[in-house]
Amino acid sequence: MQSNRTGLFVYYRWLILLLASGLCLLPLWATVIGGFKSSGDLRTNAFGLPRQWLVDNYVSIATGVRFWQMLGNSAVIAFVSVVLTLLVSSMAAFVLAHLRFAGKRWIANYLALGLTFPFATAVLPVFIRVRDLGLLDSYWGVILPQVAFNLGFAVVLLQGFFAELPHELFEAAFVDGCSYPRMFWQITIPLSRPILATVGVLALVGSWNEYLLPLVMINDQALYPWPLGIMQYQGEYGTDWGKVLAFVSLTLTPAVIFYLMAQKHIIAGLTSGAVKG
Amino acid sequence: MASPLDPAPSVVQQSPTVTAEVQAKELSRPAETKGVSGANTNSWHRLRDFGRSSEVKTGLLFLPPALLVFTLFVTWPVVEAAYYSFFNWNGYGSPTKWVGLDNFLRVWNDPIFHHSLFNNLLIVLVSACFQVPLALSLALLISDKSRSSVVFRAIFFLPYILGEVVAGLIWRYMYDGNYGVVAVVYRWFGQEAPEVLATPGWATAALLLVIVWKYFGFHMALFVAGRQGIGQDVLEAAKIDGASRWQVTANVILPLMRPVAVLSLFFSILGSLQAFAIIVALTDGGPSNSTHSAVSYLYNFGIKRMRVGFGSAIGVTLFVICVLVMVIYKRLFMRPKEGR
């Protein structure tokens, strides 16, 4: 009886999971496969394999300058943004976790303010600030606000972790005449790799997919990161879906490859970061 | 290798990677380490008082970058938005045309703005009634460590890592009445597909479906983490008492998952208040402005037309809504323990 029930449970479990995965993956499948189809084929045969495999769409995009340029822009912005976020926030978190001074709590709460509202609420003044600094149409115009808005969650996460590191290490280092900056580089940072990875993943995924900020700050098409580039491409080709789908498929490839390589860490990073932040 | 309690200089001077690994292992037992450190805390603080000047220097070196960037691009702009919202200003020169509360009144009396907020509310409702239960039930099926569960988790989480723009465009194709998957399904039944995204009402429903598709995996991952955090002993105890699989789920696991559900809904609210790119890519707020969210309304009617005063009034309104919603939600649901 018991085993029979368990058998039934296993059966339904698989049924539900396979159905859900199918619904989850179907749009992606239709997209990738759609890039190989002609218009007529797309109209009548959205799910199936192409009747005739057309590689033109993919090849012309992958051999063009534009695609690589926008991925390059996104990569530069994301890289600098992640490095700066980690550097600036871990330095601040180190001071907040290890040094004692008046107003420390105050500063910690001040930085945590960044968690309470979305970037969009202040986007117009940020635009004017960036314009007045002469940073419109530059990577920095996107990077600096991005880093600033990352600081809220980054400092909260890092400070919590840093404060848990054993005092003895710092005491020992102090007795040996180690300076604070050196403690930071040689004790705190090496011991905090897991949390740095979490913050890094959150910042990276956020920056890579960011749309509103570059939309407001960047006009020059040569500087477009991929979310802007892809919308522009779609605007140009409209319902020439074969082209658009190929373009979409190619842009999501780097993210998917990265995800498949480090899937466990990425899921853990994005969820645990969210929970603690 | 030295134990972490050894005041060995090697920790600092030798290759940091090797020692770090050892220390990291020791760190995984925070309770024990802490117990010992408690006794030493005093001496550590006394010692540090000698280093006061070095401390000040470090603080002056390490804190300002964060404070400067944060003030310049986060807090000060919010203050500025509050100031600009009282002016009629196109962003050039300096704001001179004081209009009092005019901008706010126009935002608050705009039916499109009401509809946008209503859409935000719909997103939260659909999440609460549909997305969160779905994520929870799937999570309960795949929270074990079997290989199939790991694979399914990876599949369900995949849409979450895609850019919002990508998700929007993919579904714009799916819903296309001429080419898309929806069209094909309709033709199977010998009918012409409606233009889903061109019909108000249908377009909103379509948007909600895309949001569920893209974000349920994230909620599922939260629940999986929560489920894995439940101790084996509790479940064993229930089993020994003769509870069936269903009883264990309903009476032990679900009550213990309540804090995760609260958190999960919190992220739905947060996400709804930020929804933007997915809407731009899918419907661009249309047809006839029926699918805007608060942020896409702000973009379309404030930023796009460089109406800085009006846009700032929207931003300030949104800011107040965000802070209020979060404070109230935290008060109502998150008070015990996790009220941080």
Contacts between the chains, C-beta under 8 A, distances in Angstrom:
chain1	res1	chain2	res2	distance
A	5	B	245	8.0
A	9	B	245	7.1
A	13	B	141	5.3
A	16	B	138	7.8
A	16	B	141	6.7
A	17	B	138	7.5
A	17	B	141	6.2
A	17	B	142	6.8
A	17	B	148	7.7
A	17	B	152	5.2
A	20	B	138	6.2
A	20	B	152	8.0
A	20	B	156	7.0
A	21	B	152	6.3
A	21	B	155	4.8
A	21	B	156	7.3
A	23	B	213	7.8
A	24	B	155	5.8
A	24	B	156	5.9
A	24	B	158	7.1
A	24	B	159	6.5
A	24	B	213	7.1
A	24	B	217	7.6
A	25	B	155	6.4
A	25	B	158	7.7
A	26	B	181	7.4
A	27	B	170	5.0
A	27	B	171	6.5
A	27	B	174	5.6
A	27	B	181	7.6
A	27	B	213	7.2
A	28	B	158	7.5
A	28	B	159	7.9
A	28	B	170	7.1
A	30	B	170	7.9
A	30	B	173	7.4
A	30	B	174	6.8
A	30	B	181	5.5
A	31	B	170	5.0
A	31	B	173	6.8
A	34	B	173	6.9
A	39	B	179	7.6
A	42	B	179	4.9
A	43	B	178	6.8
A	43	B	179	5.5
A	43	B	183	7.6
A	44	B	184	7.4
A	44	B	187	7.9
A	45	B	184	7.6
A	46	B	179	7.3
A	46	B	180	6.6
A	46	B	181	4.6
A	46	B	183	7.5
A	46	B	184	4.3
A	47	B	181	6.9
A	47	B	184	6.9
A	88	B	65	4.8
A	88	B	66	5.0
A	88	B	69	6.5
A	89	B	66	6.4
A	91	B	61	7.9
A	91	B	62	4.0
A	91	B	63	7.5
A	91	B	65	6.7
A	91	B	66	6.9
A	92	B	62	6.4
A	92	B	63	5.6
A	92	B	65	7.5
A	92	B	66	3.6
A	92	B	67	7.5
A	94	B	62	6.1
A	95	B	58	6.6
A	95	B	59	5.2
A	95	B	62	4.6
A	95	B	63	5.1
A	99	B	55	5.1
A	99	B	58	6.7
A	99	B	59	5.7
A	100	B	45	7.6
A	100	B	48	7.5
A	100	B	55	7.9
A	101	B	55	7.4
A	101	B	56	7.8
A	101	B	59	6.3
A	107	B	63	7.1
A	107	B	67	7.2
A	110	B	67	7.8
A	110	B	70	7.7
A	110	B	75	7.5
A	111	B	66	6.6
A	111	B	67	7.8
A	111	B	70	6.0
A	113	B	74	7.4
A	113	B	75	6.4
A	114	B	70	6.7
A	114	B	74	5.4
A	116	B	322	6.6
A	116	B	323	5.7
A	116	B	326	6.1
A	117	B	78	7.4
A	117	B	318	7.8
A	117	B	319	5.1
A	117	B	322	4.5
A	117	B	323	6.4
A	118	B	270	7.8
A	118	B	273	5.9
A	118	B	274	4.4
A	118	B	295	7.0
A	118	B	318	7.6
A	118	B	322	6.6
A	119	B	274	8.0
A	120	B	274	6.7
A	120	B	276	6.6
A	120	B	295	4.4
A	120	B	298	6.0
A	120	B	299	7.6
A	120	B	315	7.1
A	120	B	318	6.9
A	121	B	78	6.9
A	121	B	81	7.0
A	121	B	315	4.3
A	121	B	316	7.3
A	121	B	318	4.8
A	121	B	319	4.2
A	121	B	322	6.9
A	122	B	74	7.0
A	122	B	77	3.9
A	122	B	78	4.9
A	122	B	80	7.8
A	122	B	81	5.5
A	122	B	315	6.1
A	122	B	319	7.6
A	123	B	298	7.6
A	123	B	303	6.5
A	123	B	311	8.0
A	123	B	315	6.9
A	124	B	81	6.5
A	124	B	84	7.0
A	124	B	91	7.8
A	124	B	302	6.5
A	124	B	303	6.3
A	124	B	308	5.3
A	124	B	311	4.7
A	124	B	312	5.5
A	124	B	315	6.4
A	125	B	76	7.7
A	125	B	77	3.6
A	125	B	78	7.5
A	125	B	80	3.9
A	125	B	81	5.0
A	125	B	84	6.6
A	125	B	312	7.0
A	126	B	73	5.8
A	126	B	77	4.8
A	127	B	91	7.8
A	127	B	303	7.4
A	128	B	80	7.6
A	128	B	91	6.1
A	128	B	308	7.2
A	129	B	72	6.8
A	129	B	73	6.8
A	129	B	76	7.8
A	129	B	77	6.3
A	129	B	80	7.9
A	144	B	69	6.5
A	144	B	72	7.8
A	144	B	73	6.0
A	145	B	73	4.6
A	147	B	69	6.0
A	148	B	69	4.7
A	148	B	70	5.4
A	148	B	72	7.0
A	148	B	73	3.6
A	148	B	74	5.0
A	149	B	73	7.2
A	149	B	74	6.1
A	151	B	66	5.7
A	151	B	69	6.9
A	151	B	70	5.1
A	151	B	74	7.5
A	152	B	74	7.7
A	155	B	66	6.8
A	164	B	27	7.8
A	164	B	30	6.1
A	165	B	27	7.3
A	166	B	4	6.0
A	166	B	23	7.9
A	166	B	26	7.7
A	166	B	27	7.2
A	166	B	33	5.0
A	166	B	34	7.7
A	166	B	37	5.5
A	167	B	37	4.7
A	167	B	40	6.2
A	167	B	41	6.2
A	167	B	44	4.9
A	168	B	4	6.4
A	168	B	5	5.5
A	168	B	7	7.0
A	168	B	36	7.6
A	168	B	37	6.1
A	168	B	40	6.4
A	168	B	44	8.0
A	169	B	4	6.8
A	169	B	11	6.0
A	169	B	23	7.0
A	170	B	44	7.1
A	171	B	7	6.9
A	171	B	40	6.6
A	171	B	43	7.2
A	171	B	44	4.6
A	171	B	47	6.3
A	172	B	6	7.6
A	172	B	7	3.6
A	172	B	8	6.8
A	172	B	9	7.3
A	172	B	11	6.3
A	172	B	12	7.8
A	173	B	11	6.8
A	173	B	12	5.0
A	174	B	44	7.9
A	174	B	47	5.6
A	174	B	48	6.8
A	174	B	51	6.6
A	175	B	7	6.2
A	175	B	47	7.1
A	176	B	7	7.9
A	176	B	9	4.8
A	176	B	12	6.4
A	178	B	12	5.4
A	179	B	54	6.0
A	179	B	58	7.8
A	180	B	51	7.5
A	180	B	54	5.6
A	180	B	55	6.6
A	180	B	57	7.8
A	180	B	58	3.9
A	181	B	58	6.2
A	181	B	61	7.1
A	181	B	62	7.9
A	182	B	12	7.3
A	183	B	12	7.8
A	184	B	58	7.9
A	184	B	62	7.5
A	186	B	12	5.5
A	186	B	16	5.3
A	187	B	11	7.0
A	187	B	12	6.8
A	187	B	16	8.0
A	190	B	16	4.5
A	190	B	17	6.7
A	190	B	20	3.9
A	191	B	20	5.6
A	191	B	23	5.7
A	191	B	24	6.1
A	191	B	27	6.9
A	193	B	20	7.8
A	193	B	24	7.7
A	205	B	161	6.3
A	208	B	163	7.2
A	209	B	162	7.8
A	209	B	163	3.9
A	209	B	164	6.4
A	209	B	165	7.6
A	209	B	277	7.9
A	211	B	163	7.3
A	211	B	164	6.4
A	211	B	165	5.6
A	211	B	276	6.9
A	211	B	277	3.7
A	211	B	280	7.3
A	212	B	276	5.6
A	212	B	277	6.7
A	212	B	295	7.5
A	212	B	299	7.1
A	215	B	299	8.0
A	216	B	303	6.3
A	226	B	163	7.7
A	227	B	163	5.6
A	227	B	164	7.9
A	227	B	165	4.4
A	227	B	277	6.8
A	230	B	165	5.9
A	230	B	166	7.2
A	230	B	169	6.8
A	231	B	165	6.2
A	231	B	169	7.9
A	231	B	280	7.3
A	231	B	281	6.6
A	234	B	169	6.0
A	234	B	281	7.9
A	239	B	176	6.7
A	239	B	178	7.2
A	239	B	179	6.8
A	241	B	173	5.5
A	241	B	176	7.0
A	241	B	179	5.2
A	244	B	169	6.8
A	244	B	173	7.2
A	245	B	173	6.3
A	248	B	166	5.8
A	248	B	169	5.4
A	248	B	170	6.3
A	251	B	163	7.9
A	251	B	166	6.7
A	252	B	162	5.8
A	252	B	163	7.5
A	252	B	166	5.3
A	255	B	161	5.8
A	255	B	162	6.5
A	255	B	163	7.3
A	256	B	158	7.4
A	256	B	161	7.8
A	259	B	158	6.9
A	259	B	161	5.1
A	260	B	154	7.9
A	263	B	154	5.2
A	263	B	157	7.8
A	266	B	161	6.8
A	267	B	153	6.9
A	267	B	154	7.7
A	267	B	157	5.4
A	267	B	221	5.3
A	268	B	225	8.0
A	270	B	160	7.4
A	270	B	161	7.9
A	270	B	218	7.2
A	270	B	221	7.3
A	271	B	218	7.2
A	271	B	221	4.4
A	271	B	222	5.5
A	271	B	225	5.5
A	272	B	225	7.0
A	274	B	218	7.9
A	274	B	222	7.4
A	274	B	267	6.5
A	275	B	222	6.9
A	275	B	225	7.2
A	275	B	263	6.5
